[in-house]
Each structure stands twice: as structure tokens, then as C-alpha cells.
């Protein structure tokens, strides 16, 4: 009963039109799907498509506009009723069939398969909400062996960061110092990550990839638990105040359409803001770091046992001396500088040898005067 209650609460939350207004007005998100679909019409023409968690039905309509002959728009919440009206409003009711059901319970006519599976399943830090589970189940149940998935891959990235809105901002509020308040504020946020927008300059080091998901091959077991240990050299001096987490999604690209049409939905601080913003694990106390100083951490992301649609995130600060560094490493520890120097020297030596070993063939000059004398 507890699981059913969680599921019902999850689906009913998507009947809140404000959530869908937020998603529809998210230009990078919505245009990424529109461009990925309409720039690849050759993939969709006369094909059968399933849209998992169709919401208002806008992605299903994009698929119909791209030439799909049939779209199954699956929606578990009562928003399916509104989706039908929107689809009729756009004159696609003969192409798009709204199925008011959880995708796990859907049975297609004659147990048929689909050519393409489309879904906007991503949550905060990619995994929140656990909708990916339903997408993978739909893939295994309905997608043809050579079928396509939109998006086709996704990745989660992590980087050390500053969090000015929870630290520096409170040093001067209307001319009053509020550092004591900011300290208590951060402590109150210690039990869950913050969802906020960072600026590119707030990042203190190069990002590292936590996981990469191939949507045709990833299994439910693969996403039960994710973990990484990492060391990165600070890219500049600053205040190390948290870990920033974001994701990107890649969509299939048709060679038939011509041109560079690869679509990437990137939610990093360096890209246009989206409604996902970034997820930040905020530290109760900051740590001053100098450029090149090693920042070592471990991040564990485990599915919650009581609510499978959520993940528990745990960040642990590590001793840079105690764990293995990536090679080459950007930090200023002596061993990493030596390895970097050795690798550079080795690369330079290899390139030098390749240059020396090149044989340039040239034609011998022809002495035309000699030729005339022989004749």
C-alpha cells in the first residue's frame, strides 16, 4: 500500500498545470526535442512512435509533424484528458492515440512494436523522480530491436563550486552582516541538495562524469547505485562551498538530413538556464582553496528503499594523499606534476620521431638542355 500511495502521489502531482507551464516555457528543453525530432524527419516518416509520459502531448505532436503515421501517447495522470483536447486542437487525433494508463500496463494492438520511443523523463540531477524506470520497461516491452530512442544517451557531471547565494550574499544585507544567519541557513539545508542556478565562474574545477547511460543498453540494475571517487585541481583560487551536479542528453542524428544537426540538451552552468537548474550539495562550512590545490571527494547516489522515485546523495570529503589521482591530474601535488611532465615529454618525443621518420619524395629536376643535346 505504501508503494501504491507513492505512485498515486507522483502521478497526481503531474496534474498541476503550473508544472507543465514551467516545462513548456523552458525554451532549451522544448526546442531540444522539437529540433531533434523535426530535424530528423527521415527517422519519423511513416513510423510508429510511443511517447512515454506524454503530459500535454507536445512531443507527440512534434512526432506527428515529422511524419509519423501513428503515435501512442501514454500518460498515467488525468492530464491525458487535456492532452486529447490539445491533440484534437492541432488536428492530429487521427495520428495520435492517447492512452490513459501507466506504460507498464499498456498492451498495444496485436502486441505490436514501435520504431521510436520518445520521452522527457529527466529529473533534477537526471535521476530524481525515477521516471527512467518506466522508460526502460517500455523500451524492453515495445521497442523494435533496431528502434531508436529520443534521447539516445545521457550523462551526469560533477564539479566543485562556490555557492554565493548561500555564502557571500549574506555578508552584506542592506548594510548589515548576516553571516550567523547564513550559517544556520546552510545547516538547515544539510539534509537535502539545493536546486539553484550557478554561474560559470562559480565552478572551481573541471567537471568529471559520474555516469553515462546508453538508452538502448542501460538496465534497471545499472541505475540502482552510482558512485565515484575523484581528485581535481582547483582551476582558480576561491571558496570551495559545494558540489555542483548537472546532466546532458544527446539525441540521434540522421545522416539523410544533411548538415550538422546533432542536438544536445545541456543543463550545465555554462549553458542557457533550464527549469532543472543545477543540483548543489552545499557544505555547512567553506574551505579556501588555491589554484592547483587538489580537491578530493566521493559521491554516492543510491535509490531510496522506501521511495524508489528518489535517490539519496551522500558526499564525502577525502584526503588527496590517500586516494589515486586521475592521470594526468590537474592538481599541483609533486607526483602529479612529475607525471604530467613525463607524459608531455613522452608525447613530444613521439611526435618528434614521427616527424623525423617522414620521407618526403621529390622528383629529380629535369635538365631540358641535356635532353636537347641528346637529340
LINCOR-V198417 format. One record per pair of residues at least 12 apart in sequence whose C-alpha atoms are under 7 Angstrom apart, sorted by the first residue. I is the first residue (numbers start at 1). J is the second residue. D is the distance in Angstrom with one decimal. If there is no record, write none. Layout:
I&J&D, I&J&D
//
This chain:
6&307&6.9, 11&76&6.6, 11&77&5.2, 12&77&6.0, 14&77&6.6, 15&77&6.4, 15&78&6.3, 15&79&5.6, 22&275&6.9, 23&275&6.8, 26&274&5.8, 26&275&6.2, 28&265&7.0, 28&272&6.9, 28&274&6.4, 29&265&6.7, 29&274&6.8, 32&263&6.3, 32&264&6.9, 32&265&6.0, 34&62&6.2, 36&251&6.2, 36&263&5.8, 37&62&6.7, 37&63&6.4, 37&66&6.7, 38&62&6.9, 38&66&5.3, 39&261&6.7, 40&253&6.7, 40&254&5.6, 40&257&6.4, 41&66&4.9, 41&67&6.6, 42&256&6.9, 44&63&6.8, 44&66&5.9, 44&67&5.7, 44&68&5.0, 45&66&6.4, 45&67&4.3, 45&68&5.0, 46&67&6.0, 46&68&4.8, 46&69&4.6, 47&68&4.9, 47&69&5.5, 47&70&6.7, 47&115&6.1, 48&68&6.2, 48&69&6.1, 48&70&4.8, 48&71&5.9, 48&114&5.1, 48&115&5.3, 48&116&6.6, 49&68&6.9, 49&70&6.2, 49&71&4.6, 49&72&6.2, 49&114&5.5, 49&115&5.9, 49&116&4.8, 49&117&5.8, 50&71&5.6, 50&72&4.6, 50&73&6.0, 50&114&6.6, 50&116&6.4, 50&117&5.0, 50&118&6.1, 51&72&6.1, 51&73&4.8, 51&74&6.0, 51&117&6.1, 51&118&4.7, 51&119&5.5, 52&73&6.6, 52&74&5.2, 52&75&6.9, 52&103&6.9, 52&118&6.4, 52&119&5.1, 52&135&6.6, 53&74&5.5, 53&75&4.7, 53&119&6.6, 54&73&5.5, 54&74&5.7, 54&75&5.4, 55&75&6.2, 55&79&6.2, 55&80&6.8, 55&83&6.7, 56&79&6.7, 56&82&6.7, 56&83&4.6, 57&73&6.9, 57&83&5.2, 57&87&6.8, 60&73&6.3, 61&87&7.0, 64&95&6.7, 69&95&6.1, 70&95&5.0, 70&96&6.0, 71&95&6.1, 71&96&4.6, 71&97&6.2, 72&96&6.0, 72&97&5.1, 72&98&6.1, 72&99&6.8, 73&96&6.6, 73&97&5.9, 73&98&4.6, 73&99&5.9, 74&98&5.9, 74&99&4.7, 74&100&6.2, 74&101&6.4, 74&103&6.3, 75&99&6.3, 75&100&5.2, 75&101&5.8, 75&102&6.5, 76&100&5.5, 76&101&4.4, 76&102&4.6, 80&98&6.7, 80&100&5.7, 84&98&6.3, 103&134&6.8, 103&138&6.5, 104&134&6.9, 104&137&6.9, 104&138&6.9, 113&142&4.8, 113&143&5.5, 113&144&5.7, 114&142&5.9, 114&143&5.1, 114&144&5.9, 115&143&6.2, 115&144&5.8, 115&147&4.7, 115&148&6.5, 116&143&6.8, 116&147&5.5, 116&148&4.8, 116&149&5.8, 117&143&6.8, 117&148&6.4, 117&149&4.9, 117&150&6.3, 118&149&6.0, 118&150&4.8, 119&150&6.6, 124&276&5.6, 124&279&6.6, 125&245&6.0, 125&246&5.3, 125&247&6.3, 125&279&5.9, 126&156&6.9, 126&247&6.0, 128&309&6.4, 128&310&5.3, 128&311&6.4, 129&309&4.5, 129&310&5.6, 130&308&6.7, 130&309&4.1, 130&310&6.3, 133&220&6.5, 149&215&6.8, 150&251&5.6, 150&252&6.8, 151&249&6.2, 151&250&5.6, 151&251&4.4, 151&252&6.9, 152&214&6.4, 152&215&5.2, 152&250&6.0, 152&251&5.3, 152&252&6.1, 153&213&5.4, 153&214&4.7, 153&215&5.3, 153&249&5.8, 153&250&5.3, 154&212&5.8, 154&213&5.1, 154&214&6.9, 154&248&5.7, 154&249&4.3, 154&250&6.2, 155&209&7.0, 155&211&5.6, 155&212&4.3, 155&213&6.1, 155&247&5.5, 155&248&5.5, 155&249&6.6, 156&209&5.8, 156&210&5.4, 156&211&5.5, 156&212&6.7, 156&246&5.8, 156&247&4.4, 156&248&6.8, 157&207&6.0, 157&208&5.5, 157&209&4.5, 157&210&5.6, 157&245&5.7, 157&246&5.4, 157&247&5.9, 158&207&5.2, 158&208&5.4, 158&209&6.4, 158&210&6.7, 158&243&6.7, 158&244&5.6, 158&245&4.6, 158&246&6.7, 159&203&6.7, 159&205&6.0, 159&206&6.1, 159&207&4.4, 159&208&6.5, 159&243&5.8, 159&244&5.3, 159&245&6.8, 160&203&6.1, 160&204&5.4, 160&205&5.8, 160&240&6.7, 160&242&6.0, 160&243&4.6, 160&244&6.1, 161&202&5.5, 161&203&4.3, 161&204&4.9, 161&240&5.8, 161&241&6.0, 161&242&5.3, 161&243&5.6, 161&244&6.1, 162&202&5.1, 162&203&6.4, 162&204&7.0, 162&239&5.7, 162&240&5.4, 162&241&4.8, 162&242&6.1, 163&202&6.9, 163&241&5.9, 163&242&6.8, 166&182&6.4, 166&186&6.9, 167&182&6.4, 170&182&6.1, 183&284&6.8, 186&284&5.4, 187&284&5.6, 193&279&6.3, 193&280&5.5, 193&281&4.8, 193&282&6.8, 194&279&5.7, 194&280&5.1, 194&281&6.4, 195&277&6.4, 195&278&5.7, 195&279&4.6, 195&280&6.2, 196&277&5.6, 196&278&5.5, 196&279&6.5, 197&277&5.1, 197&278&5.7, 198&269&5.5, 199&269&5.4, 200&269&5.1, 200&270&5.1, 204&234&5.5, 204&235&5.5, 204&236&6.2, 205&232&6.5, 205&233&6.4, 205&234&4.9, 205&235&4.7, 210&228&6.2, 224&302&6.1, 224&303&5.5, 225&301&5.7, 225&302&4.5, 225&303&6.3, 226&300&5.9, 226&301&5.0, 226&302&6.4, 227&299&5.6, 227&300&4.4, 227&301&6.1, 228&298&5.6, 228&299&5.5, 228&300&6.7, 229&297&5.9, 229&298&4.3, 229&299&6.7, 230&296&5.7, 230&297&5.7, 230&298&6.4, 231&294&6.2, 231&295&5.4, 231&296&4.3, 231&297&6.7, 231&320&6.8, 231&325&5.7, 231&326&7.0, 232&294&5.6, 232&295&5.3, 232&296&6.6, 232&329&6.8, 232&330&6.1, 232&331&6.1, 233&292&4.6, 233&293&5.2, 233&294&4.4, 233&295&6.0, 233&330&4.7, 233&331&3.7, 233&332&6.9, 234&289&7.0, 234&290&6.7, 234&291&5.0, 234&292&4.8, 234&293&5.3, 234&294&6.3, 234&295&6.7, 234&331&6.9, 235&291&5.5, 235&292&6.2, 236&290&6.3, 236&291&4.1, 237&289&5.5, 237&290&4.1, 237&291&4.6, 238&288&5.9, 238&289&5.6, 238&290&6.6, 239&286&6.2, 239&287&5.7, 239&288&4.6, 239&289&6.2, 240&286&5.6, 240&287&5.0, 240&288&5.9, 240&289&6.5, 241&282&6.2, 241&283&5.5, 241&285&7.0, 241&286&4.7, 241&287&6.5, 242&280&6.4, 242&281&5.4, 242&282&4.5, 242&283&5.4, 243&280&5.5, 243&281&5.2, 243&282&6.8, 244&278&6.6, 244&279&5.9, 244&280&4.5, 244&281&6.6, 245&278&6.0, 245&279&5.1, 245&280&6.1, 246&267&5.9, 246&268&5.6, 246&278&5.4, 246&279&6.4, 247&266&6.4, 247&267&5.7, 247&268&6.8, 248&264&6.9, 248&265&5.4, 248&266&4.3, 248&267&6.0, 249&264&5.7, 249&265&5.1, 249&266&6.6, 250&263&6.2, 250&264&4.7, 250&265&6.5, 251&263&5.7, 251&264&6.5, 292&330&6.6, 292&331&4.6, 292&332&4.9, 293&331&5.5, 293&332&5.9, 294&320&6.3, 294&331&5.0, 294&332&7.0, 295&320&6.8, 296&317&6.2, 296&318&5.1, 296&319&6.3, 296&320&5.3, 297&315&7.0, 297&316&5.6, 297&317&4.5, 297&318&5.0, 298&315&5.7, 298&316&5.1, 298&317&6.5, 298&318&6.9, 299&314&5.8, 299&315&4.6, 299&316&6.5, 300&313&5.7, 300&314&5.2, 300&315&6.5, 301&313&4.7, 301&314&6.6, 328&340&5.6
//
